Amino acid sequence: MNFFKKTTTLLILVSSFLLQAQDFKPYKVKSGKITYERLKYSTHSGFSSVNGVTTSYSKQVPYVDEQVIYYWKEYGDIAFEETYKVSKFGGELLKEKVKVSERLWVKERRYYFDFKKNKMYDDPFHLRIKCQENFQYYQIMGSWIQMQYMGVEAAGTKTILGKEATYYKIDNSTDLYTWKNLVLKSEDFYTNREGNERRGIDRSKIAIKIDTVSKINDTIFNPNWLKREKLYKSLDRNKIDELIDATPNLLIQVVEINPLKIQKNDIFLFVTTNLRLGKLQVLSIDNKNRLTIKFEWYYQSNSVGKNRDSFRIKNNSLVNIDNVILENELSEKVDFKWENIEFPTIIPQNNIGIYLLKPSRTINN
């Protein structure tokens, strides 16, 4: 009996070890934060005169184009990145830095959020998938860099932020410097047409600060835009029907006699003049009072709008969402009116139902 107990315990321990060994751990540091500067290069040309001899010159002058802040935990299994624009083309500093994007890497997914478009993109994390599919080789090499760039070997070291970084010449276009598999510097180069000769540096990214001691707030790995997207995607036909019929406490009905001021990221549920259930989200209201939405409606097994990037509506327009068109005059086919006069609002037409989903307003950005 004791023998069977010991054998079972041993098998459990071995299985646990093997499962842990299959984890994707790209870095050799558990968690941390790196601040980078992303540099671009402007070409300065002119003439110089020495001892009466005039010659022309051309040099590339770097300037900080963007700031990148990168966080990771669980040895890189999960990572998050913020990118800010800090200067105009040529290097003139902005009065305030502007957030451009955020990225989240988790499991086999890579999520990207574009702040200008207020849009999320969801793509496979190809490197992680590749390393997992070739896990034994990945363990032997001990480096995601050598997995991603087959045949590349270390070619020296360089001190960056007091760390001894390993140098890899990936090809004639790219150099990488890494410490414990974390990239501290990358450089991209112009090449000739054949790609076999470097002609000058194009852009680079270099770490200016690294912190592997301070605790990172876990909420940063669960950004608001991802919560919103998950909420929006969860609203299929059955869920919309259930919310409208059974949970009115989660909704605010929009009526013509009492228009509701709308704001970016609001999610609305609706019933069209053709009795189709649907959802829409406010992506933006621009300085020309144009409304941009994404939407989807359902009728039996059909879905419309899912693959459409967005729908822009000019101010004071009548909308037939059933056919995804703007109407010139009021008719029985019009679903709602968009106007931004006293305040931005959607006004239902022909007694169709439009309902603001209250939880969509609990997240501010």
Helices and strands as residue ranges (DSSP letters): H 2-21, E 32-50, E 53-73, G 74-76, E 78-87, E 93-106, E 109-114, E 119-124, H 126-133, H 135-141, H 144-148, E 154-160, E 163-171, E 174-179, E 182-191, E 198-211, G 218-221, H 224-233, H 237-246, G 248-250, E 251-254, E 267-271, E 277-285, E 291-299, E 302-304, E 311-313, E 317-320, E 325-327, E 336-340, E 344-348, E 353-357, G 358-361
